[in-house]
């Protein structure tokens, strides 16, 4: 098995016309982390922007960040019935 210089965790999600990928990397031999968020819209970002006009973008951003950070914070994902 190949030994890499970093640990990597990926989370992906799909919204109408939008694919989201969040990648978290932690270097094994140094005190460094990297988080990258990729958005891929089809047919375009402009079409997704029209979708956002009818939604609350701050609420959506908050939910995306909550979902992205929930594994590291030990929180259940949004919508999980086990929430207290």
N, C-alpha and C positions, 0 to 999 in steps of 0.2 A: 504494500500500500504506500502511495506517495505521501511523503511528509511535507507539508506546506509551512511557509514562514508566518502564516496568519490563520486565525480561526474566523470563519465566515458564517453568518446567518442571513438568510433571505426570507423576506415576506412579500407576497404578491397579492394583488387585489384587482378586481374588475368592477368598473362602473359602466353605465351605458356609454359606449364610444370612447372609453378611457381605460388603459391598462396602467397599473401602478406597481413599481417594484422598489422595495427598500432593502438595501444591502448594508449590513453592519460588519465591519472587519476589525479585528483586534490583533495587533502584531504580537507574536510569541516572545520575541527577544528584546522588545523595547516597550516603553510605556506610551503607546500610541493607539488611537482608535480612529476609524473613519466611518461615517454614515453617509450614504448617497441615496437620493430619491430620484427615480426616473419616471417620467410621465410619457405615455405614448397615446396620442389621440387619433382616432380614425372617424370620420374622414380628415379632420384637422383640429388644431387647437381652437380655431375660431368657432367651429361648431360646438365644441365643449364650452366655450365662453358663453355662447347663447344659452346653453343648458344652465350654467351657473347664474345667469341673470334672474332666473325664476327660483333659484335656491338661495339659501343663506351660506355664503362662502366661508364665513368665520366659523360657523357651526360645523361645516364639512371639514375644514382644516383641523379643528379641535378634535373631531372624531378620528380623523386619519392619524393624528399624532398620538392620541390615546391608544389606538390599535397598534401603532408601530412600537410604542414604548411599553405596552402591557407585559410582554414577556420578561423584560429586564426589571420592571418595577414589581413584578409578582401580582399584577392586577388581572382580573378576568377581562376578556375582551368585551367591548360594548355589545349590549344585547344578550349577554350570557345570563341565563336564568339563575345561576349560583350567586349572583351579586347580593350583598347584604344590605 
